[in-house]
């Protein structure tokens, strides 16, 4: 079950699209979705009427299964694209789909990034996904045509071979190659495809990176034992990494430099003799005492300025 909150203006845009512009009533769960949408707008209208100051922050809340939200949002996007109707609801529904993909990361499809591989164009509406396709971009020394500006301008990298600089737009499918050092992504996009809805500033399926970063959730990797909760976490000498661990020795290193995602995960035995020796050494005088059942060792991130290792250092629970 997913709880989703939409600003009132976005909820109104979704309702308008569903009632006046497209028909997705045959989609599984649509009736439940539309009833909660209407009920939420009705409730917020009473709240905003009583105090106009809350109107800006009022939201409509949905409580629906993940698959229902995904099916309905996907159907809205599909129908609007089918009739080339670039209205605000298209952007809203796309943002919902992007959010849902991070809530259930196990269901996220592969982007197909890499030379000779076919990028899944259906996922390129997300600026974050487009940015990930530029891992092998050959023009690192160019002034303007860098991965971030390219993704912002709607391009994703689709190389046919190593060193290829073919870039395509997620909306109009314009394909540009042979980039020059002075080429600026937005200017080139407009010059070669002036009627592109994205270039013209119309509502499109685009989900800006700022939206993804602001809403993407942090989740501990799936564990078969739901009782194995995170017991401790902390930063070390590498500020872009955060370590989290359970008392049973499951350790996960998160990359928090941009979008929070798993960098490394592994298991250790907290009662391994080597770890216990390290616990004793790090615990100082307290470590000389016998470890009793009431003082079980736990794992934490130990600050160490002399190195920048991906592997966490261990210390006792103090």
NORPEJO-V181384 format. One record per backbone hydrogen bond with DSSP energy under -0.5 kcal/mol. NH is the residue of the N-H (numbers start at 0). CO is the residue of the C=O. Records with the same first field share a line. If there is no record, write none. Layout:
NH: CO ; CO
This chain:
1: 63
3: 1 ; 61
5: 59
7: 57
10: 6
11: 7
12: 8
13: 9
14: 10
15: 11
16: 12
17: 13
18: 14
19: 15
20: 15 ; 16
21: 16
23: 21
26: 23
29: 26
32: 28
33: 29
34: 30
35: 31
36: 32
37: 33
38: 34
39: 35
40: 36
41: 37
42: 38
43: 39
44: 40
45: 41
46: 42
47: 43
48: 44
49: 45
50: 46
53: 50
54: 51
56: 53
57: 53 ; 54
59: 5
61: 3
63: 1
68: 64
69: 65
70: 66
71: 67
72: 68
73: 69
74: 70
75: 71
76: 72
77: 73
78: 74
79: 75
80: 76
81: 77
82: 78
83: 80
84: 79
85: 83
86: 84
89: 86
90: 86 ; 87
91: 87
92: 88
93: 89
94: 90
95: 91
96: 92
97: 93
98: 94
99: 95
100: 96
101: 97 ; 98
102: 98
103: 99
104: 101
106: 103
107: 104
115: 158
116: 113
118: 116
119: 110
120: 118
122: 119
123: 120
125: 122
126: 124 ; 206
129: 125
130: 126
131: 127
132: 128 ; 129
133: 130
134: 131
135: 132
136: 133
141: 138
142: 180
143: 180
145: 143
149: 145
150: 146
151: 147
152: 148
153: 150
154: 149
155: 167
157: 155 ; 165
163: 160
166: 175
167: 155
168: 173
169: 153
172: 168
175: 166 ; 173
182: 179
187: 183
188: 184
189: 185
190: 186
191: 187
192: 188
195: 192
199: 195
200: 197
201: 196
202: 85
206: 124
207: 205
210: 207
211: 207
212: 208
213: 209
214: 210
215: 211
218: 216
225: 223
227: 224
228: 226
230: 244
231: 244
233: 242
235: 237 ; 240
238: 236
240: 237
241: 253
242: 233
243: 251
244: 231
245: 249
246: 228
248: 245
250: 248 ; 265
251: 243
252: 263
253: 241 ; 251
254: 260
255: 239 ; 253
256: 239
259: 257
260: 254
262: 252
263: 252
265: 250
267: 248
269: 267
271: 268
274: 271
275: 271
276: 272
277: 273
278: 274
279: 275
280: 276
281: 277
282: 278
283: 280
285: 282
287: 284
288: 285
291: 289
294: 291
301: 299 ; 312
302: 300
306: 303
317: 315
